[in-house]
Amino acid sequence: MGILGDIGTLEWARRTNGILGRGERARFVAAVTLEQMRGTPRVLAGRLGRPRPGGPDPSELTPPDSPAAREAIEACAELPQSVVEHSYRSYLYGRALGDVEGVDCDEEALFVGAMLHDYGMRDIDSLRDRCFTLPGAEAALEVGERAGWEPARREAAAEAITFHLNPVVPIADGATQHLVHDGVLLDVVGLRAPELDREGIGKVRARHPRLGFNRVGGGMLRRHGQRVHGCRAAALFATGFGLALKLGPWQD
């Protein structure tokens, strides 16, 4: 299962409340450090170099229109608008990256996972003993159950949420999980952005403006890491995530 083992899975999050054990924290930090070494040159190359021609245009994609999708949108009503727009962008980027990879994805599950991946930020400052990804995962499970989804489909959307703080989520962990993660990471730090059409990314940002997301969301996540000792947010900031937020390819 690699250096991360089962860290970030839905089962792990339920068992641990998203709190890393001592050995798990060491493995998580090692995985983050490794991915930073791999990813930073790619991000810098994307900022300094020319985009690859012919990448998919994420602005040509549209969210699904279904009861589950509409319920996920309604659930975000109490979130800061910058967080909501980030979730839309993450979905569009994730779907476009799926086109890059030739991955058949469940667009509805991908949308629910992307829209609710930061749902826990609604009450993030009141959490003291569990990771903020758990409320979002629970909300996704409820949305899927009310929509009549099969358990595996509901759990894929929920696990995309518990996984998204991991430094990497390979396709072997599930298409929904992988694409939500990479869509989120592209929007936050620009990883894999050169694989998409640059003008299309600009159109997505115009339609769903950033509204200071890295500052707003990053601040909420940093406070969460300070309150919930042993969570992955704390480990991320201990390994330089704050700097990555400031050095993203687009400033808020």
PyMOL commands that set and color helices and strands:
alter all, ss='L'
color gray80, all
select helices_A, chain A and resi 10-16+22-48+58-60+67-75+81-101+107-116+119-126+133-146+151-163+171-173+175-189+193-195+198-207+213-227+232-238+241-246
alter helices_A, ss='H'
color red, helices_A
deselect
rebuild
show_as cartoon
